[in-house]
């Protein structure tokens, strides 16, 4: 059975949710989730609970579309996710209702925007990584053991120290010790 689920948000505690809640109740919302937090904040517990609560066939109803997304890309991601889950969206004050053919088209536009944003982010990340590499930056997580520590660990292992003893001594996992010591035995094929 499908339900109308409402979401209301105001930016500060001095603002009132009453207008939005009254309109959502009047529209027939079975349940209403709320947040009192700036639209730019990533953490919005009411919205998170609302999105988790929604089921296929439900309709998410909001006073205005800007109550839902904190940015255009965030909104596009939410709308695309709703569409994927077969959940409709309606705005009470704007002509946006995805239960109509025109509104369904909007879901496709949002899905395309979300995909484009993901592609652009991936492209920018790859370009940034390549530029950092060209400048000689070492990418990836920092090494947890220095070359001196690795050499000392190798000598201690040759003297009979176990991987567990070495891991405790250097404050790393047995896997890290094993990996670092194995890397010493293999020639560098990267040319670095």
N, C-alpha and C positions, 0 to 999 in steps of 0.2 A: 504494500500500500504506500503510495507516494505521499510526501508531506511537504508543506511549506515551512522552511526553516529560516528564521530571521537572523540578521547580524547587524548590530548597531555599534558605532564607535564615535567617541568624542576625544579631542586631543588633551584636554586638561580636566582636572577634578572640578574646576569652577564652572565648566560647561555641563549642561544637563542632557541626559539620554532620553528624557521623557518624550519629546516630540517624535523621535525616531521609533521608540518602543510603541507609543500609541499608534503610529501609522502602521507598523508591522503587525500589531495585534488586530487592528481594523482590517488589514489585508488578509487575515486568517492564518497567520503563522502559528504553527503548533508549538514551536519552541524558539526561543530567542537567546542568542549568545551576544555578549557585550564586551567591550574593551574601553578603558579610559587610558589612552596612550597616544602619543604623537603618531601620525601616519607614517613618519619616516623610520620609526623603530622596527627593528627586525623581529623582536620578541613581542608577539601579540597572542597571549594565551587563549583569549576568547575566540579569536579567529582559528587558531590551531585546533581547539576542541570542536568548533563548528565544522571545519573541513573534515575532521575525523568522524564526526557524527553522521554526516550526510551519506545517503545510500542511493544507488541507481534509481532513477525515477523521481527523486526529490527535486525541489526547486529552492535554491538559495535566493533569499530576498533581502535587499539592502535599500536604505533610503536613497543613497547615491552610490554610483560605482566607485568614487574616490574613497568611500568608507572602507572598501575591501583591500585595494592594492596600495602599497607604499610608494610604488613607482610604476611607470608604464611597463617595464620588463617584468616586475613582480606581478602586476595585474595580468599580463599576458600569460605568465606561467600558471597562475591560479585558474584563469579561464580555460586554458588548454587542458589543465588537469580535470576540471569539472566536466568538460566536454568528453574527455577520454572515459570518465566514469559514468557517463550518461546522466549527468546532473545538470539541470537547467539553471539559469540565472535571470533574475528580474530586478530592475531598478525602479523604485516607486516614483522618482521625480524626473527620470530621463526616459526617452523612448528606446529602452533596451530590454528586450524580453526574448530570451533564446528559445522559448517554446514556440515561436513563430518561425516561418521559413526565413524571413529576413534576419531574425535574431540568431537562427542556426548558422547562417552565413557568418555572423560576427564571431561565433566560436571558431570557425575555420580561419578567419583573419587573425584572431588571437593566437591560435595554434601556430600559424605561420610566423607570426611575430616572435613567439617564444623560441621557435626553432632557429630563426635568424639570429636572435640574441645569443643563443648557445653557440652557434657557429662563429659569430663575431668574437665572442669571449675566447673560444678555442684558438681562433686565428691570432688575436692579440697576445694570448699567452705564449703561443709558439713563436711569434715574432719577438716578444720580450726575452724568451729563453735564448733564442738564436743571437740576439743582440748582446746579451750578457756573456754568452760563450765567446763571441767575437772579441769582446773586451777582456777576455782571459779569466772571467769569473768561473769559479768551480761551482757547479750546480749540484743539487741534491742535499741530503742531510749532512751536517758536519761529522767528521770522523770522531768516534768516541774514544779512540786510542791513538796516541801519537806514534810516530815511527820508532822513537826511542823505547816506548812501552811495548810495542810489538816485538822489537828486537830482544828486549829483556824477557818477554814471555817465551819467545823461541828458545833462548838460552836456558830458562828455567825448565821448560818442557824437556829439553835434551838431558837435563840433570835429573829427570824423573817426576817433575810436577805434573799432576793430573789437570785435565781441562777444568774440573770443578774447583781445584785449588787456585788455578790461574784466574778463573772468573771472579772468585771471591777477592783475590788480591787486587785486581784492577777494577772491580766494581761494575763488571759487565756480565752478560749472559755467557753460558758455555758455547752457544751458537756463534756469538760474536768472536770469541777467542778462536774457535775452530775456523771460522771464515777468514779471520785476519792471518792466522798462521798458514792456512792453505793458500792464501793469495801470495804469500812470500815464496812458496815453492813453485808457483806457476809464472812463466814469463809474461810480461805485459804485452798484450796483442793490440792495444788501442793506439800505441805510438805515443802515449803520454807518460 
